[in-house]
Amino acid sequence: MAESELVSEGEATRTESSSGVLKTVAPASRTATGAESVPRDLPSGYLGRELADAEALLNYASEIGIEISEKTRDAILRARAAHGTPVTPEIATGLLSALSDMARQVRPITAQSLRACADPKQARIVVNRYTVIAAALCAVLLPFSVATFVSSAISDSIRKDTETANALALTLAERERAIHAAVASATGDGASPSVTGISPNDMLKELQQFTIAIRALNSHARELSLFAPSTALTPPGKVARDQQLDAAEKGNKFELPVPLADLRAQADEAVAKIKLYQSVRYRAVSAQETAAIWSGAVATCILPVLYAALGACAYLLRLFEEQIRNRTFTADGHRARFLIAGIGGLVIGLFTNFNVTEGGSLSPLALAFLVGYAVDVFFSFLEGLLRAFGRTPAPAPPAPAPAGKKS
């Protein structure tokens, strides 16, 4: 039996030709061994997308002066001439071969990238989307970064003021004891006591310095409380101290009374200021600890992730600019890069400063931005670190066998 007679019933299909006459087409015929032969013709419109891709690549190659072989060009032209009619296997084979040759010659340009770059609206939508994301990240990062920097600076000022006030409090306490001892041993004639090594002017000067330190410490504590959110767990003792300090501030207790001419009055004022300083120091240290907890949590868990996402935005915007210029833009979302950058930023928050060179280092936030910008470099670093941890030491050479005894 001939091979053309081996077509089974039901395999024939009907297609409509350009003249409107229904034409029966056998898509495949089976040989005596059961293998399928190449179809005689393919439906009209077959490989239409491939034809459009090949024409786009051919036009691009013609624009920039890439030499195309006559065989490739003719295969594309024949496919275009046969478009809308049943496609023969020879034309389909030639088109696919021409498309493959064109893709190799114009790489990394693709038909998809040429279509995306030909539509400026599509490229503008993607670029504007990431521009808005970067602006939103900056809008969030700027207040957080400013708050972290300001709270850190105020905490440093509180630490310095506390050290200065502690030294002055110790000095004034010693002088106060000396003055009261001199008052107790005085004859009681009402005259100002005389203490060796302590003059009223020196005592007054130290009281002024101590009062200035108390005012500065109280002011810094009030400022830092803005960056240290209060909670319902605030102890009642702290609330009472804050109310007492507010009343003292309104009652002008943070100023020295005038006059303070004699040592006895200065010693009494020193005792009052030391008691006031203890309350102010309690408020300042409490605000400092609370602010340190909040700023540490933000700087460790939130800011590195946001900076890594900002680095990813910066990289993608720069990448899109280059792709649009080189006609390789494909409008891919790159959403996975943000997720990877966020994971990298979260991991960076677990570390402290990183040494880059022998004398330089990067803060975790700066490194988080770099991780978001260059995710591949970070994961290459992690892989190298894992290889270093997994490296097993070389086995020790076997010990030499002991020499046998000579007879």
C-alpha positions as a LaTeX table, in Angstrom:
\begin{tabular}{lrrr}
\hline
Residue & $x$ (\AA) & $y$ (\AA) & $z$ (\AA) \\
\hline
Met1 & 0.00 & 0.00 & 0.00 \\
Ala2 & 1.38 & 3.51 & $-0.86$ \\
Glu3 & 2.47 & 5.83 & 2.00 \\
Ser4 & $-0.03$ & 8.54 & 0.96 \\
Glu5 & $-2.84$ & 6.04 & 1.46 \\
Leu6 & $-1.91$ & 5.37 & 5.10 \\
Val7 & $-3.57$ & 8.52 & 6.43 \\
Ser8 & $-6.13$ & 7.44 & 8.98 \\
Glu9 & $-9.68$ & 8.67 & 8.98 \\
Gly10 & $-10.35$ & 11.82 & 11.06 \\
Glu11 & $-6.78$ & 13.23 & 10.60 \\
Ala12 & $-7.71$ & 15.40 & 7.62 \\
Thr13 & $-8.62$ & 19.01 & 8.49 \\
Arg14 & $-10.44$ & 21.65 & 6.51 \\
Thr15 & $-9.00$ & 25.12 & 6.05 \\
Glu16 & $-10.33$ & 28.05 & 4.14 \\
Ser17 & $-8.12$ & 29.37 & 1.35 \\
Ser18 & $-7.89$ & 32.98 & 0.27 \\
Ser19 & $-10.56$ & 32.36 & $-2.42$ \\
Gly20 & $-13.04$ & 31.10 & 0.18 \\
Val21 & $-12.97$ & 27.51 & $-1.05$ \\
Leu22 & $-12.61$ & 24.92 & 1.67 \\
Lys23 & $-9.46$ & 22.92 & 1.16 \\
Thr24 & $-8.71$ & 19.60 & 2.80 \\
Val25 & $-5.21$ & 19.50 & 4.21 \\
Ala26 & $-3.59$ & 16.42 & 5.64 \\
Pro27 & $-1.35$ & 17.73 & 8.44 \\
Ala28 & 0.72 & 14.57 & 8.54 \\
Ser29 & 0.93 & 11.15 & 6.93 \\
Arg30 & 2.10 & 7.98 & 8.56 \\
Thr31 & 4.51 & 5.62 & 6.98 \\
Ala32 & 4.33 & 1.90 & 7.25 \\
Thr33 & 6.57 & 2.06 & 10.36 \\
Gly34 & 4.22 & 4.52 & 12.11 \\
Ala35 & 6.50 & 7.64 & 11.80 \\
Glu36 & 5.01 & 10.96 & 10.75 \\
Ser37 & 6.26 & 12.71 & 7.61 \\
Val38 & 6.55 & 16.53 & 7.19 \\
Pro39 & 3.15 & 18.18 & 6.49 \\
Arg40 & 2.62 & 19.46 & 3.00 \\
Asp41 & 1.33 & 22.91 & 4.06 \\
Leu42 & 0.67 & 24.77 & 7.30 \\
Pro43 & $-2.31$ & 26.97 & 8.16 \\
Ser44 & $-2.25$ & 30.60 & 7.10 \\
Gly45 & $-0.89$ & 32.90 & 9.78 \\
Tyr46 & 1.40 & 30.17 & 11.08 \\
Leu47 & 4.65 & 31.63 & 12.55 \\
Gly48 & 3.18 & 35.13 & 12.34 \\
Arg49 & 4.89 & 36.31 & 15.50 \\
Glu50 & 8.22 & 34.86 & 14.40 \\
Leu51 & 7.86 & 36.70 & 11.10 \\
Ala52 & 7.24 & 39.99 & 12.92 \\
Asp53 & 10.31 & 39.37 & 15.14 \\
Ala54 & 12.50 & 38.59 & 12.13 \\
Glu55 & 11.36 & 41.74 & 10.33 \\
Ala56 & 12.02 & 43.88 & 13.40 \\
Leu57 & 15.54 & 42.50 & 13.73 \\
Leu58 & 16.12 & 42.93 & 10.00 \\
Asn59 & 15.04 & 46.58 & 10.13 \\
Tyr60 & 17.31 & 47.22 & 13.13 \\
Ala61 & 20.26 & 45.58 & 11.39 \\
Ser62 & 19.64 & 47.72 & 8.32 \\
Glu63 & 19.53 & 50.90 & 10.44 \\
Ile64 & 22.88 & 50.34 & 12.17 \\
Gly65 & 24.64 & 48.80 & 9.16 \\
Ile66 & 24.95 & 45.12 & 10.09 \\
Glu67 & 25.56 & 43.04 & 6.98 \\
Ile68 & 22.91 & 40.39 & 6.52 \\
Ser69 & 23.39 & 37.40 & 4.25 \\
Glu70 & 21.29 & 37.18 & 1.12 \\
Lys71 & 19.92 & 33.81 & 2.20 \\
Thr72 & 18.61 & 35.17 & 5.48 \\
Arg73 & 17.07 & 38.22 & 3.85 \\
Asp74 & 15.39 & 36.22 & 1.11 \\
Ala75 & 13.96 & 33.74 & 3.63 \\
Ile76 & 12.28 & 36.58 & 5.54 \\
Leu77 & 10.96 & 38.17 & 2.36 \\
Arg78 & 9.54 & 34.86 & 1.12 \\
Ala79 & 7.78 & 34.37 & 4.46 \\
Arg80 & 6.28 & 37.85 & 4.19 \\
Ala81 & 5.11 & 37.20 & 0.63 \\
Ala82 & 3.44 & 33.96 & 1.72 \\
His83 & 1.80 & 35.51 & 4.77 \\
Gly84 & $-1.97$ & 35.05 & 4.74 \\
Thr85 & $-1.80$ & 31.85 & 2.71 \\
Pro86 & $-0.96$ & 28.31 & 3.75 \\
Val87 & 2.75 & 28.19 & 4.62 \\
Thr88 & 4.89 & 25.53 & 3.06 \\
Pro89 & 7.42 & 23.66 & 5.20 \\
Glu90 & 10.28 & 25.13 & 3.19 \\
Ile91 & 9.19 & 28.69 & 3.94 \\
Ala92 & 8.69 & 27.91 & 7.66 \\
Thr93 & 12.08 & 26.25 & 7.93 \\
Gly94 & 13.78 & 29.13 & 6.16 \\
Leu95 & 12.05 & 31.71 & 8.39 \\
Leu96 & 13.08 & 29.99 & 11.62 \\
Ser97 & 16.65 & 29.59 & 10.38 \\
Ala98 & 16.76 & 33.27 & 9.38 \\
Leu99 & 15.37 & 34.34 & 12.75 \\
Ser100 & 18.06 & 32.32 & 14.53 \\
Asp101 & 20.80 & 33.89 & 12.40 \\
Met102 & 19.44 & 37.39 & 13.00 \\
Ala103 & 19.24 & 36.84 & 16.78 \\
Arg104 & 22.90 & 35.81 & 16.86 \\
Gln105 & 24.03 & 38.80 & 14.82 \\
Val106 & 22.25 & 41.53 & 16.77 \\
Arg107 & 22.61 & 40.05 & 20.27 \\
Pro108 & 21.88 & 41.36 & 22.96 \\
Ile109 & 19.16 & 43.19 & 21.02 \\
Thr110 & 15.95 & 41.18 & 20.80 \\
Ala111 & 12.67 & 41.73 & 19.04 \\
Gln112 & 11.00 & 42.18 & 22.45 \\
Ser113 & 13.44 & 44.90 & 23.44 \\
Leu114 & 12.99 & 46.67 & 20.10 \\
Arg115 & 9.22 & 46.71 & 20.56 \\
Ala116 & 9.56 & 47.98 & 24.15 \\
Cys117 & 11.96 & 50.75 & 23.12 \\
Ala118 & 9.74 & 51.68 & 20.16 \\
Asp119 & 6.94 & 52.47 & 22.63 \\
Pro120 & 8.26 & 55.35 & 24.80 \\
Lys121 & 5.10 & 55.29 & 26.91 \\
Gln122 & 5.83 & 51.76 & 28.13 \\
Ala123 & 9.42 & 52.60 & 29.06 \\
Arg124 & 8.30 & 55.82 & 30.75 \\
Ile125 & 5.73 & 53.93 & 32.86 \\
Val126 & 8.35 & 51.51 & 34.18 \\
Val127 & 10.94 & 54.22 & 34.85 \\
Asn128 & 8.37 & 56.45 & 36.55 \\
Arg129 & 7.24 & 53.53 & 38.71 \\
Tyr130 & 10.71 & 52.98 & 40.12 \\
Thr131 & 11.27 & 56.73 & 40.43 \\
Val132 & 8.18 & 56.96 & 42.62 \\
Ile133 & 9.39 & 53.99 & 44.70 \\
Ala134 & 12.79 & 55.63 & 45.17 \\
Ala135 & 11.17 & 58.95 & 46.15 \\
Ala136 & 8.90 & 57.16 & 48.66 \\
Leu137 & 11.89 & 55.36 & 50.18 \\
Cys138 & 13.76 & 58.66 & 50.49 \\
Ala139 & 10.71 & 60.26 & 52.10 \\
Val140 & 10.69 & 57.49 & 54.72 \\
Leu141 & 14.45 & 57.26 & 55.15 \\
Leu142 & 15.06 & 60.98 & 55.57 \\
Pro143 & 13.01 & 61.43 & 58.79 \\
Phe144 & 14.29 & 58.15 & 60.24 \\
Ser145 & 17.90 & 59.03 & 59.44 \\
Val146 & 17.57 & 62.57 & 60.80 \\
Ala147 & 15.87 & 61.30 & 63.98 \\
Thr148 & 18.57 & 58.67 & 64.49 \\
Phe149 & 21.36 & 61.20 & 63.96 \\
Val150 & 19.77 & 63.84 & 66.21 \\
Ser151 & 19.00 & 61.38 & 69.02 \\
Ser152 & 22.56 & 60.05 & 68.85 \\
Ala153 & 23.98 & 63.59 & 69.05 \\
Ile154 & 21.71 & 64.49 & 71.99 \\
Ser155 & 22.67 & 61.28 & 73.78 \\
Asp156 & 26.36 & 62.18 & 73.39 \\
Ser157 & 25.64 & 65.66 & 74.80 \\
Ile158 & 23.79 & 64.12 & 77.76 \\
Arg159 & 26.75 & 61.84 & 78.44 \\
Lys160 & 29.21 & 64.76 & 78.38 \\
Asp161 & 26.96 & 66.98 & 80.52 \\
Thr162 & 26.49 & 64.16 & 83.01 \\
Glu163 & 30.24 & 63.65 & 83.35 \\
Thr164 & 30.77 & 67.39 & 83.87 \\
Ala165 & 27.91 & 67.71 & 86.37 \\
Asn166 & 29.02 & 64.64 & 88.32 \\
Ala167 & 32.49 & 66.11 & 88.83 \\
Leu168 & 31.04 & 69.46 & 89.89 \\
Ala169 & 28.55 & 67.75 & 92.24 \\
Leu170 & 31.35 & 65.89 & 93.98 \\
Thr171 & 33.39 & 69.07 & 94.35 \\
Leu172 & 30.44 & 71.07 & 95.69 \\
Ala173 & 29.47 & 68.28 & 98.10 \\
Glu174 & 32.98 & 68.26 & 99.59 \\
Arg175 & 33.00 & 72.04 & 99.93 \\
Glu176 & 29.52 & 72.04 & 101.41 \\
Arg177 & 30.61 & 69.61 & 104.10 \\
Ala178 & 33.69 & 71.73 & 104.83 \\
Ile179 & 31.59 & 74.90 & 105.05 \\
His180 & 28.99 & 73.33 & 107.36 \\
Ala181 & 31.73 & 71.93 & 109.53 \\
Ala182 & 33.21 & 75.43 & 109.77 \\
Val183 & 29.75 & 76.83 & 110.60 \\
Ala184 & 29.28 & 74.26 & 113.36 \\
Ser185 & 32.61 & 75.13 & 114.91 \\
Ala186 & 32.08 & 78.90 & 114.61 \\
Thr187 & 31.62 & 81.09 & 117.69 \\
Gly188 & 28.07 & 82.04 & 116.67 \\
Asp189 & 28.66 & 85.76 & 116.23 \\
Gly190 & 26.79 & 85.69 & 112.87 \\
Ala191 & 29.85 & 86.35 & 110.74 \\
Ser192 & 30.46 & 84.35 & 107.59 \\
Pro193 & 32.63 & 81.30 & 108.30 \\
Ser194 & 36.13 & 81.19 & 106.94 \\
Val195 & 37.25 & 77.92 & 105.30 \\
Thr196 & 40.82 & 77.35 & 104.29 \\
Gly197 & 41.16 & 76.94 & 100.50 \\
Ile198 & 37.57 & 77.99 & 99.71 \\
Ser199 & 36.75 & 81.53 & 98.67 \\
Pro200 & 33.23 & 82.86 & 98.05 \\
Asn201 & 34.14 & 83.77 & 94.47 \\
Asp202 & 35.40 & 80.26 & 93.64 \\
Met203 & 32.37 & 78.70 & 95.28 \\
Leu204 & 30.02 & 80.99 & 93.35 \\
Lys205 & 31.81 & 80.23 & 90.08 \\
Glu206 & 31.46 & 76.49 & 90.60 \\
Leu207 & 27.79 & 76.91 & 91.51 \\
Gln208 & 27.22 & 78.81 & 88.28 \\
Gln209 & 28.92 & 76.09 & 86.23 \\
Phe210 & 26.91 & 73.42 & 88.02 \\
Thr211 & 23.65 & 75.27 & 87.40 \\
Ile212 & 24.48 & 75.71 & 83.71 \\
Ala213 & 25.22 & 71.98 & 83.43 \\
Ile214 & 21.90 & 71.14 & 85.12 \\
Arg215 & 19.96 & 73.42 & 82.76 \\
Ala216 & 21.70 & 71.95 & 79.70 \\
Leu217 & 21.11 & 68.40 & 80.91 \\
Asn218 & 17.43 & 69.10 & 81.57 \\
Ser219 & 17.02 & 70.72 & 78.15 \\
His220 & 18.69 & 67.79 & 76.38 \\
Ala221 & 16.51 & 65.34 & 78.32 \\
Arg222 & 13.35 & 67.15 & 77.22 \\
Glu223 & 14.57 & 67.18 & 73.60 \\
Leu224 & 15.49 & 63.50 & 73.68 \\
Ser225 & 12.09 & 62.57 & 75.09 \\
Leu226 & 10.65 & 63.55 & 71.69 \\
Phe227 & 12.59 & 60.67 & 70.11 \\
Ala228 & 11.82 & 58.21 & 72.93 \\
Pro229 & 8.12 & 57.24 & 72.72 \\
Ser230 & 6.55 & 56.91 & 76.14 \\
Thr231 & 4.57 & 53.78 & 76.92 \\
Ala232 & 1.99 & 52.68 & 79.44 \\
Leu233 & 4.78 & 50.92 & 81.33 \\
Thr234 & 6.32 & 54.21 & 82.50 \\
Pro235 & 6.90 & 53.84 & 86.25 \\
Pro236 & 4.92 & 56.18 & 88.51 \\
Gly237 & 8.15 & 57.38 & 90.11 \\
Lys238 & 9.40 & 58.74 & 86.81 \\
Val239 & 6.09 & 60.53 & 86.19 \\
Ala240 & 6.29 & 62.12 & 89.64 \\
Arg241 & 9.88 & 63.24 & 89.05 \\
Asp242 & 8.95 & 64.74 & 85.67 \\
Gln243 & 6.08 & 66.66 & 87.24 \\
Gln244 & 8.40 & 67.87 & 89.98 \\
Leu245 & 10.96 & 69.05 & 87.43 \\
Asp246 & 8.29 & 70.83 & 85.40 \\
Ala247 & 7.16 & 72.66 & 88.52 \\
Ala248 & 10.77 & 73.50 & 89.39 \\
Glu249 & 11.32 & 74.88 & 85.90 \\
Lys250 & 8.25 & 77.07 & 86.16 \\
Gly251 & 9.32 & 78.20 & 89.63 \\
Asn252 & 12.74 & 79.25 & 88.29 \\
Lys253 & 14.54 & 76.64 & 90.41 \\
Phe254 & 17.14 & 76.21 & 87.66 \\
Glu255 & 18.59 & 79.68 & 88.38 \\
Leu256 & 20.80 & 80.85 & 91.22 \\
Pro257 & 19.17 & 83.20 & 93.73 \\
Val258 & 20.66 & 86.65 & 94.17 \\
Pro259 & 22.55 & 87.56 & 96.27 \\
Leu260 & 24.87 & 84.71 & 97.31 \\
Ala261 & 27.54 & 86.68 & 99.07 \\
Asp262 & 28.54 & 84.40 & 101.94 \\
Leu263 & 29.70 & 80.78 & 102.00 \\
Arg264 & 26.83 & 79.63 & 104.22 \\
Ala265 & 24.18 & 80.63 & 101.66 \\
Gln266 & 26.26 & 79.16 & 98.87 \\
Ala267 & 26.56 & 75.85 & 100.73 \\
Asp268 & 22.80 & 75.71 & 101.27 \\
Glu269 & 22.24 & 76.46 & 97.58 \\
Ala270 & 24.72 & 73.74 & 96.62 \\
Val271 & 22.66 & 71.19 & 98.58 \\
Ala272 & 19.46 & 72.27 & 96.79 \\
Lys273 & 21.12 & 72.13 & 93.38 \\
Ile274 & 22.56 & 68.66 & 94.02 \\
Lys275 & 19.07 & 67.38 & 94.89 \\
Leu276 & 17.70 & 69.00 & 91.73 \\
Tyr277 & 20.53 & 67.51 & 89.69 \\
Gln278 & 19.67 & 64.00 & 90.86 \\
Ser279 & 16.14 & 64.34 & 89.50 \\
Val280 & 17.36 & 65.87 & 86.23 \\
Arg281 & 19.96 & 63.12 & 85.81 \\
Tyr282 & 17.29 & 60.47 & 86.36 \\
Arg283 & 15.13 & 62.00 & 83.62 \\
Ala284 & 18.09 & 62.32 & 81.23 \\
Val285 & 19.37 & 58.78 & 81.74 \\
Ser286 & 15.86 & 57.34 & 81.37 \\
Ala287 & 15.31 & 59.22 & 78.11 \\
Gln288 & 18.78 & 58.21 & 76.93 \\
Glu289 & 18.13 & 54.52 & 77.53 \\
Thr290 & 14.70 & 54.59 & 75.91 \\
Ala291 & 16.01 & 56.47 & 72.87 \\
Ala292 & 18.92 & 54.06 & 72.57 \\
Ile293 & 16.51 & 51.10 & 72.48 \\
Trp294 & 14.26 & 52.64 & 69.82 \\
Ser295 & 17.06 & 54.02 & 67.65 \\
Gly296 & 18.93 & 50.72 & 67.91 \\
Ala297 & 15.86 & 48.78 & 66.80 \\
Val298 & 15.24 & 51.14 & 63.88 \\
Ala299 & 18.90 & 51.23 & 62.82 \\
Thr300 & 19.20 & 47.44 & 63.02 \\
Cys301 & 15.90 & 46.15 & 61.63 \\
Ile302 & 14.31 & 48.88 & 59.49 \\
Leu303 & 16.90 & 51.23 & 58.03 \\
Pro304 & 19.18 & 48.54 & 56.49 \\
Val305 & 16.22 & 47.01 & 54.64 \\
Leu306 & 15.06 & 50.40 & 53.34 \\
Tyr307 & 18.59 & 51.41 & 52.32 \\
Ala308 & 19.02 & 48.09 & 50.49 \\
Ala309 & 15.74 & 48.68 & 48.64 \\
Leu310 & 16.91 & 52.19 & 47.76 \\
Gly311 & 20.15 & 50.73 & 46.40 \\
Ala312 & 18.12 & 48.30 & 44.28 \\
Cys313 & 16.08 & 51.23 & 42.91 \\
Ala314 & 19.25 & 53.15 & 42.06 \\
Tyr315 & 20.67 & 50.14 & 40.23 \\
Leu316 & 17.47 & 49.50 & 38.27 \\
Leu317 & 17.07 & 53.14 & 37.23 \\
Arg318 & 20.65 & 53.20 & 35.99 \\
Leu319 & 20.11 & 49.83 & 34.26 \\
Phe320 & 16.93 & 51.03 & 32.54 \\
Glu321 & 18.68 & 54.17 & 31.30 \\
Glu322 & 21.44 & 52.09 & 29.73 \\
Gln323 & 18.98 & 49.57 & 28.29 \\
Ile324 & 16.84 & 52.27 & 26.67 \\
Arg325 & 19.95 & 53.84 & 25.16 \\
Asn326 & 21.20 & 50.45 & 23.90 \\
Arg327 & 17.72 & 49.22 & 22.90 \\
Thr328 & 17.89 & 46.25 & 25.25 \\
Phe329 & 15.05 & 47.42 & 27.51 \\
Thr330 & 12.41 & 44.71 & 27.99 \\
Ala331 & 10.22 & 46.27 & 30.74 \\
Asp332 & 10.88 & 43.43 & 33.18 \\
Gly333 & 9.67 & 44.16 & 36.69 \\
His334 & 12.72 & 42.88 & 38.60 \\
Arg335 & 10.54 & 42.39 & 41.69 \\
Ala336 & 12.70 & 39.53 & 42.88 \\
Arg337 & 15.65 & 41.90 & 43.15 \\
Phe338 & 13.81 & 43.95 & 45.78 \\
Leu339 & 13.07 & 40.84 & 47.82 \\
Ile340 & 16.71 & 39.72 & 47.60 \\
Ala341 & 17.93 & 43.23 & 48.49 \\
Gly342 & 15.59 & 43.33 & 51.51 \\
Ile343 & 16.92 & 39.99 & 52.74 \\
Gly344 & 20.49 & 41.21 & 52.26 \\
Gly345 & 19.74 & 44.44 & 54.16 \\
Leu346 & 18.19 & 42.48 & 57.02 \\
Val347 & 21.29 & 40.30 & 57.21 \\
Ile348 & 23.56 & 43.36 & 57.15 \\
Gly349 & 21.68 & 44.78 & 60.15 \\
Leu350 & 22.95 & 41.87 & 62.22 \\
Phe351 & 26.56 & 42.95 & 61.78 \\
Thr352 & 28.49 & 46.01 & 62.96 \\
Asn353 & 31.11 & 47.96 & 61.03 \\
Phe354 & 32.77 & 46.20 & 58.10 \\
Asn355 & 36.43 & 46.70 & 57.34 \\
Val356 & 36.90 & 47.53 & 53.67 \\
Thr357 & 40.58 & 48.31 & 53.68 \\
Glu358 & 43.29 & 48.29 & 56.30 \\
Gly359 & 42.30 & 51.74 & 57.55 \\
Gly360 & 38.69 & 52.19 & 56.42 \\
Ser361 & 35.33 & 50.76 & 57.31 \\
Leu362 & 31.71 & 51.08 & 56.26 \\
Ser363 & 28.69 & 51.51 & 58.50 \\
Pro364 & 25.93 & 48.89 & 58.19 \\
Leu365 & 23.61 & 51.40 & 56.50 \\
Ala366 & 26.16 & 52.29 & 53.82 \\
Leu367 & 26.87 & 48.63 & 53.24 \\
Ala368 & 23.14 & 47.88 & 53.03 \\
Phe369 & 22.83 & 50.42 & 50.19 \\
Leu370 & 25.75 & 48.79 & 48.38 \\
Val371 & 24.19 & 45.35 & 48.88 \\
Gly372 & 20.95 & 46.54 & 47.27 \\
Tyr373 & 22.90 & 48.07 & 44.40 \\
Ala374 & 25.11 & 45.01 & 43.82 \\
Val375 & 23.21 & 41.97 & 45.07 \\
Asp376 & 25.38 & 39.54 & 43.13 \\
Val377 & 28.54 & 40.77 & 44.87 \\
Phe378 & 26.97 & 40.26 & 48.30 \\
Phe379 & 25.90 & 36.71 & 47.57 \\
Ser380 & 29.32 & 35.95 & 46.11 \\
Phe381 & 30.75 & 37.15 & 49.42 \\
Leu382 & 28.36 & 34.88 & 51.34 \\
Glu383 & 29.28 & 31.90 & 49.19 \\
Gly384 & 32.98 & 32.56 & 49.77 \\
Leu385 & 32.32 & 32.85 & 53.49 \\
Leu386 & 30.52 & 29.52 & 53.51 \\
Arg387 & 33.37 & 27.91 & 51.63 \\
Ala388 & 35.82 & 29.32 & 54.16 \\
Phe389 & 33.77 & 27.91 & 57.06 \\
Gly390 & 33.35 & 24.56 & 55.37 \\
Arg391 & 37.03 & 24.15 & 54.57 \\
Thr392 & 38.44 & 21.22 & 56.56 \\
Pro393 & 42.06 & 21.25 & 57.67 \\
Ala394 & 44.47 & 19.01 & 55.82 \\
Pro395 & 45.13 & 15.71 & 57.60 \\
Ala396 & 48.33 & 15.57 & 59.59 \\
Pro397 & 51.11 & 13.45 & 58.09 \\
Pro398 & 51.46 & 10.04 & 59.72 \\
Ala399 & 54.05 & 9.79 & 62.48 \\
Pro400 & 57.21 & 7.91 & 61.53 \\
Ala401 & 57.34 & 4.35 & 62.76 \\
Pro402 & 59.71 & 3.79 & 65.69 \\
Ala403 & 63.04 & 2.32 & 64.70 \\
Gly404 & 63.48 & $-1.36$ & 65.62 \\
Lys405 & 66.05 & $-2.42$ & 68.19 \\
Lys406 & 69.36 & $-3.56$ & 66.80 \\
Ser407 & 70.60 & $-6.93$ & 67.94 \\
\hline
\end{tabular}
